[in-house]
Amino acid sequence: MGKKTLLAIGDLKDFDTFRKFYKQRRFFRGSDIIFKSADYDSILEGKFPKVSTKEVIVFLFFPFEYWDKHIEPKHYRGVYGNRGFYSKFIKFWELMKEKVDESYADKKISYVNPPGNLAVDRDKEVTKSIVSKAGVMVPKKFGTRSVRAVVKLLNEGYKLFIKVRFGSMGKGVTYLEKGRWMTNFRFRDGKIVSKKSDYGWTFIDITGKKDFLSEILKKDVIVEEAINPLLVKGRKFDLRLYVFKGEVLYVYARSTDAEAVTTNISQGAIGEGPSFVNSLPEKQLEFAKRNAVRAIKALGLNFGGVDIMLCSDHKSAMFIEINAFPGFPKVRRFNLSKFLIEEIVKEYRE
């Protein structure tokens, strides 16, 4: 058997994924894979670790420092989640692939997730179109950008989400139902204001503020019907399913009050233990797992986290989004890095 090298590229600032993975590198010992790591600043400067094996497997983590400096810097004045974020992210991954290919031109290079597919999940509209064609259930989409048409839908009983098309982490979300409008944007002097942090995107009541609604509908947004969720003990929840190579490695539930707008931890939701997941309808959970695997495959990824919400009919499950860079659970809850390393070792064993 020939040795291979796994090169993990990430930033130490990424305490939620890269650092967790790096700390578990001991699980590569005794295998045919040699572990090496590098940060993005070094890679951009052309400083690559020396690799003696004929094959190198590249595992790309989220480039936090580059993102904060060049894509969403603190001095950014526009509305969060616009197309510019997406375009810059695509160019970054093109540059990464170019540098890796150039540095290891004499090696056989493979990727845990191909660089060309790592930005797709940032485009909510394209993502949902792709997974829908693969047979995954997605929320109903509305193409309207008219305030009058949106209000008409609300009067007909629809509950809607307006989400920034190129965002993540539950930032830039507006929820509308008749008599209740909520957003975690701010609206001052006729302009939409984005918070300059990943945290603190709290929701405020904007019921009836058509001037805000008019402005948000002009932005890069998607309008979709809110999911009618299954409640457990009066709580709304979603599931994050971690998938690698067609297998669900772990299912993590996040729950919140039934009236909460989102199930993001940053919005006040809590992480539930295994007993919560085990209490869910078995067939409905299996339906969610099949759809998670299908969604990851449709986007050309090998690894990712798929967010899915079980529906109130006790049968179906609805796709919310895919995360090519999902946060890892706490190690004491589930050592995802260990299981992922074991799967990578099996996958690349000759």
N, C-alpha and C positions, 0 to 999 in steps of 0.2 A: 504494500500500500504506500502511495506517495503522500508526503506531508503537504498540507495546505496552510496558508496564512489567512486568518480573519483580521481585517483592519477595521476597527471601530472608529469612526470619525464623529466627534461631538465636542461640546464645550463643557468645561467643569461647572459653568454657571447653570447647566441643565441638571439640577439635583434630582429631578423627578424621573428621568429616564437614563441618560448617559452615565451619570455617576453611579446609579444603582446597578446598571449593567457592568460597568468597570469593576465595581467592588465584588462582583460574583465571577470574575474571570478565572478563578481557581477551578471552576467546573470544566474548563477546557483541558486541564492537566490529565495526562494519560490517554488523550485522544490523538487523532492525526492532525489536529488543528493547532497551529501556533497563534497565540493572541498578540496583537499589536494595536496601539491606539495613537491617535493624533487629534489635534484641535484644528478648527477651520482656519484660524489665522496662519498656522504653519502651512497648511495645504495651499492657501492662496499665495503664500510666498514661495511655493514650490519645494517646501521642506517635507519630504515624505520619509517615513521609516524605511530602512533597508529591509528588503524581503528576499530571502534566499530560496524560497520554494517556487515551483513552476506555476502555481495557481494562487491567486489572491481573491478572497471573498470580501467585499466591501459592505459594511453595515453603516448606513448614513443616519445620523440622529439630527434633531432639529438644530439649525444654526442660530442659536439665540443671540449671540453677540452681533453677528452680521445683520440679523433682522432688526435689532434695536438701533444699530448705527445707520443702516442704509435703506431699510424698507419702512419701518414704523418708528422713526426717531422721536424723541420727546418734543422737538420743536415743530413736528408735523402739524399743519394747520387745517388740513382738509377733514372730510367726514370719514370716520373709520370704515374699513371694509370695501374701499372702492377698487376699480379695475387695476389701478396703478400698483397696488400691493401684489396682485396676481402676476402681472407682467414682469415685475422685478424678480419675483420668486422663480418664475420659469427660467429667466436668464441666469439666475444664480446656479440652478441645477445644471444648466447647459455648460456653464463655466466649470463646475465641479467635475462633470464627466470628462470634459476636455483635459483637465489637469491630471486626473487619475489615469486616463488612457495614455497620456503622454509619458507620465512618470513610470508606468508599468507596461510599456509598449512590448516588452519581451515576455510578458506573463499572460496566462489565461485569466481574464478578469470576469468575475460574476458579482452580482449584487443581491443582497437580501431583498431590497426593493429597488427596482430600476430608477435612476435619477429622473428620467423623462416622465415618470408617472407620479413623482412625489408632490407635485403642485396641484394635481387634478382635484383632489378632495377640497381644495380651497374655493373652488367654483361650485357653489351649491346647486346651481341650475343644471350645469353640465353633468355633475355627479348623479343627480336624481334622474336625469334622462337616461344615463348609461345603465344604472342599476334597475330602472324600471323596465328597460328593454330586455334585461336578463331575468325578468320575472319576479322582481322584488317589489313588494307593496310600498308605495310612496304616497304622501299626502296629496290631495287634489290641488292643482296649481291654477291660479287666476292670472291672466295676462293684463288685466286692467291697470291703468295708471290714473284713473279718474277718481277724484274724491267722491263725486256723486254716485258712481258705480259701487265704490267700496261701502258707502253708507247704506246703499240699497241692499247689498248683500247682508250687512249687519241687521237691517230691519227684517230681512227674510229669515233670520235666525242663525246665520253662519257665524262661526267664531274663527278669527283669522290671525295669522302671524305675518308680520312684515319683517323680514330678516335681511341684513346686508348680504349681498350675494357672495362676497369674497372674505367673509369674516370667520371667526371661530370663538371658542370659549364662552359662548352665550353673550358675547358683546354685540351691541347694535341690534337689539331685538325690540320689536313693538308688538303688543298683543291687543287685539280689538274684539270686543263683543258688545252687543247693544247695551248701553249704559255703563260700560267699563272699558276705558282705554288706558293702557299702561305702556311705558317705554323706559329703557335704561339709557337712552340718549338724554341730553339736556337741550332746551330750546330757549335761546336768548336773542332778543332784538331781531327776531325773524330768521335766525340762523340755527342750524343744528350743530350742537357742540359735542365733541367726543372727549371722554376722559383720557388723560395721558398716562394710563396705567392698565395693566391686565386685571386689576382688582378694583373693587368699589363701584362696579357698574350696577348700582341699585335701581330698582324700578320706582317710578313716580307716576301719579295719576295725571293723565292729560285728557280726560274724558271731554269730548266735544270740541277739542282744539283743532279745527279744520285747517288752520294756517300751518300747524305742524304736519298734519297729514298730507297737505299739499306739497310741502317741502320734501318729506321723506320719500314720497312716490316719484320724485324727480331723480332720486339717487339710484345707484346700482343695488337694487333690492329684488327679492322674490316675495310674492304674495301667495300664501297657501292656507288651506283649511287646517285648523287646529285638530289634533288627534283627540278622539274621545277615549280617554285612557281607562285601563283596568285599575281599580283602586284596591289596595290591600290595607285593611284596618283603617280605612278612610284616608290613606295617603297615596299621592300620585308618585310614580317612579318611572325610571327608564333603566335599561340594561346596557352596559358596555360589554361587548363580547370580543375577547382577544383571539384573533385568528392567525394561525401560521400554516401555510401550505395545506389548506383544505381541512384543518382541524381546529376546533375551538379549544383553546388551552385553558380559558378561565372566563367566568361570567361574574360581573360585578354590578350590583344594584345601587342606585342612588335614589333616595326617596325624600319627599318634601310634603308640605301641607297641600291639600287638594286644591286650594285656591292660588297657590304659587304659580308664577308665570312659567318658569323654567325649572329643570331638575339639576342645574349646574351646582356643584359644590360651592363655587364662588358666589352663588346667589342664595346660599343658606341651606341647601340640601345636605343630607348626611349619607355617608357610605354605610350600606347594610352588610351584615355578615352572611355566611353561606346558608344559614337557616332560612333567611328571607327568600333567597333564590330557590331553595329546596321546597318552599311552601307554594310555589307558583304552579299553575296547571301544567302538567307534564307535557301534554301534546302541544300546548301553546308555546312552551319553552323550546321544544324541539323544532317547532316551526320557525321560531326566531333564530335558532342556531343554523338551520339550513339556509335561511335568507342571509345571514351574516357571511357565511362561507361563499355564497353566490355573489354577494356584493363585492367582497375583496377580490375575487377572481375577475369580476367584470371590469374593475378598475386597473387590472394588470399589476396588482400588488401581491406579495407573498405574505406580508405581515402587516397587521393594522388592528385598530379598534373600531368596531361598528356599534353605533348607538341605535338602539331599537326600543320602541315602546309597545308594550302589549295592549291590545284593544279591549274595550269593555265587553265585546261579544264572547270573551273567553275562548276564542278560536284563532284569531289572526294577530299579526304583529306588524307594526308600521316602521319603516326605515326613517331615521332622523338624519344621521350623517355618518361619514367615515372619517377616521383620524389616521392619517399615515404616520403620525407621531403621537400615539396615545400615551398619556401619563401612565407609569407603572404603578400598580397597587403597592401599599406598604409591604415590606418583605415579611413582616410577622403575620400579615393577613394571607399573602400568597406570594411566593418567591418566583415571580414571572420570569426574571432573568435566568434563573437556574433552569426552569423548564424550557425556555426559549433556547438556551445554549445546548441543552440535551437534544432538542429537535434539530438544531443546526448541525450538530455533530452527526446525527443519524442521516440527515438529508445529504450531507456532502461526503459521507463515507463511501469509499470506492467498493 
